[in-house]
């Protein structure tokens, strides 16, 4: 990911896990991370422990300010312990 040069905002990578019959948000990760403001390509990760009763997860990027955020590739890795 990278931010376009001249941007005055930043980007964030986030992950949310939902649970229960009404898919209530169980936890969110990445919302309080420092904004991505680098104009060079870098790899960023978001990692979370998934609750046992999770029914759904959503991940993405968000943007603040006047900026353009570029994403080249996303990957999902699941590990069972």
C-alpha positions in Angstrom: 0.0 0.0 0.0 1.0 3.6 -0.5 -0.4 7.1 -0.4 -0.3 9.3 -3.4 2.4 12.1 -3.1 0.9 15.4 -2.1 -1.9 13.8 0.0 -2.8 15.5 3.3 -4.6 12.4 4.6 -3.7 8.8 5.3 -4.9 5.3 5.0 -5.7 2.5 7.5 -6.0 -1.3 7.1 -8.7 -2.8 9.3 -10.4 -6.1 10.3 -13.7 -6.7 12.0 -15.1 -9.9 13.4 -18.9 -10.4 14.0 -20.6 -13.0 16.1 -24.0 -14.2 17.2 -27.3 -14.6 15.4 -27.5 -10.9 14.5 -23.8 -10.6 13.5 -23.0 -8.1 16.2 -19.5 -6.7 15.9 -17.3 -8.7 18.3 -14.1 -6.8 17.8 -12.3 -4.4 15.5 -8.6 -4.2 14.8 -6.7 -1.4 13.0 -9.0 1.5 13.8 -6.5 3.0 16.2 -3.3 2.3 14.3 -1.2 5.2 13.0 -2.2 6.4 9.5 -0.3 5.1 6.5 1.3 8.2 4.9 4.2 6.7 3.1 4.4 7.4 -0.6 6.6 4.3 -1.4 5.2 0.8 -1.7 5.3 -1.2 1.6 3.6 -4.3 2.9 1.2 -3.8 5.8 -0.5 -6.5 7.9 -3.4 -6.6 10.3 -3.5 -9.6 12.7 -6.2 -10.6 15.1 -7.3 -13.5 17.3 -10.7 -14.6 16.0 -13.3 -15.3 18.8 -14.5 -18.9 18.9 -18.1 -17.7 18.2 -17.2 -15.5 15.2 -19.6 -15.9 12.3 -18.2 -13.4 9.8 -15.2 -11.2 9.2 -14.7 -8.2 7.1 -11.4 -6.5 6.1 -10.6 -3.5 4.1 -8.9 -0.1 3.9 -10.2 3.3 4.9 -9.0 6.8 4.1 -9.0 10.1 5.9 -8.4 13.6 4.6 -7.8 14.5 1.0 -5.7 11.5 -0.2 -5.5 8.7 -2.6 -4.6 5.3 -1.3 -3.2 2.6 -3.6 -3.4 -1.2 -2.8 -1.5 -3.5 -5.1 -2.4 -6.9 -3.6 -4.2 -8.4 -0.6 -3.9 -11.9 0.8 -5.6 -13.8 3.6 -3.9 -16.3 5.8 -5.6 -18.4 8.4 -3.7 -20.2 11.1 -5.2 -22.7 13.5 -3.4 -23.3 16.8 
